[in-house]
Amino acid sequence: MSAHAPDAFAAEGLHPTRWSNGPGATYPAHRHAYRKVLVCTEGSIVFHTPGGDVALGPGDRLDLPAGTEHRATVGPGGVVCWEAAAD
C-alpha cells in the first residue's frame, strides 16, 4: 500500500482514519477488541508484540489480531499511518 492507502482499505470494505505522531512518541501497552489493520505511509514506527518487534516504513502493513497486547515507538522522522478496525 502507498499514499493511496484509503483506496486499498475501501477495497476491503474498511473505513480508515489517518493519524500521525512526532519523532520518538510512544504508545503504552494496550489491546483492542477488534482486528487492527494499519498501513504506514510516511516515516516509521515499531510495534512491540509478544511475538516480537514489527518495524513499519512507508507502504508496510500490519494486521494485528483482536486481543493482542502491543505497544509502539515512533521512529526518528515521525510517522503517518492509516488505521481501521476489522472483524
C-alpha positions as a printed Julia matrix, in Angstrom:
87×3 Matrix{Float64}:
   0.0     0.0    0.0
   1.13    3.52  -0.61
  -0.13    7.06  -0.16
  -3.37    5.69  -1.67
  -3.93    3.6    1.45
  -7.55    4.77   1.88
  -8.42    3.29  -1.53
  -6.85   -0.04  -0.6
  -8.78   -0.11   2.69
 -12.02    0.69   0.84
 -11.4    -2.26  -1.47
 -11.55   -4.43   1.68
 -14.69   -2.71   2.98
 -12.74   -0.93   5.76
 -13.06    2.71   6.79
  -9.63    4.02   7.86
  -8.65    7.09   9.79
  -5.34    8.92   9.44
  -3.12    9.69  12.41
   0.42   10.91  12.94
   2.94   11.48  15.68
   6.28   13.15  16.1
   9.69   11.55  16.49
  10.13    9.24  19.47
   6.47    9.25  20.57
   5.45    6.1   22.42
   2.2     4.23  22.97
   1.9     2.18  26.17
   0.85   -1.46  26.16
  -2.81   -1.95  25.28
  -5.24   -4.25  23.44
  -8.19   -3.82  21.08
 -11.37   -5.9   20.92
 -11.1    -5.8   17.11
  -8.54   -6.75  14.48
  -6.41   -3.69  13.82
  -5.31   -3.07  10.23
  -2.66   -0.39   9.89
  -0.61    0.98   7.0
   2.37    3.31   7.43
   2.52    5.93   4.66
   5.32    8.19   5.93
   8.15    7.84   8.44
   8.45    4.75  10.64
   7.07    3.03  13.71
   7.91   -0.17  15.6
   5.12   -2.23  17.15
   6.26   -4.31  20.11
   4.18   -7.5   20.38
   4.54  -10.77  22.3
   5.69  -12.34  19.01
   8.47   -9.8   18.55
   9.02   -6.34  17.16
   7.45   -5.35  13.84
   9.07   -2.37  12.12
   6.94   -0.47   9.6
   8.01    2.05   6.99
   6.19    3.62   4.04
   3.93    1.07   2.37
   4.19   -1.53   5.15
   1.04   -3.05   6.62
   0.3    -4.64  10.0
  -2.71   -6.86  10.7
  -2.93   -7.25  14.46
  -5.39   -9.89  15.74
  -8.04   -8.81  18.25
  -6.86   -9.02  21.85
  -3.14   -8.86  21.02
  -1.26   -6.76  23.54
   1.04   -4.26  21.83
   2.91   -1.05  22.36
   4.67    1.15  19.84
   7.6     3.52  19.34
   7.63    6.13  16.58
  10.85    6.43  14.57
  13.21    9.43  14.39
  11.36   11.07  11.49
   7.86   10.79  12.94
   5.09    8.71  11.37
   1.85    8.97   9.39
  -0.46    5.95   9.36
  -3.92    4.92   8.24
  -5.77    2.55  10.55
  -9.06    0.66  10.5
 -10.92   -1.77  12.73
 -11.86   -5.06  11.1
 -13.99   -8.02  12.19
